């Protein structure tokens, strides 16, 4: 979570503590579960077939930028601070 905090998204705890609560948007946090290893990354752009994220420690001790397909099986959903309920208009991920 250190990278997200450095980029202005103040989060205490771990990625596993976060639950999806928002549809995707630039600036949201993408949540992942890689076989029990939880991860969070900052959404930097949205495209038709994929979105991009910047993150820290996807590769140990490195800052990376990646393209993520919308149907990535590790994608849990998206999170934003201050949102308390998931909008009914959007399906869960």
C-alpha positions in Angstrom: 0.0 0.0 0.0 3.1 2.2 0.2 2.9 3.1 -3.5 -0.8 4.1 -3.2 0.0 6.3 -0.2 2.8 7.9 -2.1 0.4 8.7 -4.9 -2.1 10.4 -2.6 -4.5 7.5 -1.7 -4.2 7.2 2.0 -5.0 3.6 3.0 -4.2 1.9 6.3 -4.0 -1.9 6.3 -3.6 -4.4 3.5 -5.1 -4.9 0.1 -7.0 -7.9 1.6 -8.8 -5.4 3.9 -10.4 -3.6 0.9 -13.7 -4.6 -0.7 -14.8 -3.5 -4.1 -17.1 -0.5 -3.8 -17.1 1.5 -7.1 -17.1 1.0 -10.9 -13.8 1.5 -12.6 -12.5 5.0 -13.2 -9.2 6.8 -13.6 -7.8 7.2 -10.1 -9.7 4.2 -8.6 -7.8 1.4 -7.0 -7.9 -2.0 -8.8 -8.0 -4.9 -6.4 -6.5 -8.3 -7.2 -6.2 -11.8 -5.6 -3.3 -13.8 -7.1 -3.9 -17.2 -5.5 -4.3 -15.8 -2.0 -1.8 -12.9 -2.4 -3.8 -9.7 -2.4 -2.6 -6.7 -4.4 -3.8 -3.2 -5.1 -2.8 -0.8 -8.0 -3.8 2.7 -9.1 -5.9 2.8 -12.3 -4.2 5.3 -14.7 -6.4 4.9 -17.8 -9.3 3.0 -19.2 -9.6 1.5 -22.7 -12.1 -0.8 -24.5 -10.2 -4.1 -23.9 -8.0 -3.2 -21.0 -7.1 -0.7 -18.4 -3.7 0.5 -17.2 -2.3 0.6 -13.6 0.8 1.8 -11.9 1.8 -0.2 -8.9 4.6 -1.1 -6.5 5.8 -4.6 -5.6 4.0 -6.6 -8.4 7.6 -7.3 -9.2 9.4 -7.2 -5.9 10.9 -3.8 -5.0 9.9 -2.3 -8.3 7.4 0.3 -9.6 5.7 -1.0 -12.7 3.0 0.0 -15.2 0.9 -2.7 -16.7 -2.1 -3.3 -19.0 -4.8 -5.4 -17.4 -7.6 -7.1 -19.4 -11.1 -6.6 -18.1 -11.6 -10.3 -17.8 -8.4 -10.9 -15.8 -9.3 -13.8 -13.4 -7.3 -12.2 -10.5 -9.3 -8.9 -10.7 -11.6 -8.6 -7.6 -13.0 -5.2 -8.5 -12.3 -1.5 -7.8 -12.2 0.5 -4.7 -12.3 4.2 -3.9 -11.9 6.0 -0.5 -15.0 7.5 1.0 -17.5 5.3 -0.9 -19.6 3.2 1.5 -21.9 1.4 -0.8 -21.5 -0.2 -4.2 -23.8 1.6 -6.7 -26.7 -0.7 -7.6 -26.4 0.3 -11.2 -23.2 -1.6 -11.7 -22.8 -5.4 -11.4 -20.4 -6.8 -8.9 -17.0 -8.0 -10.2 
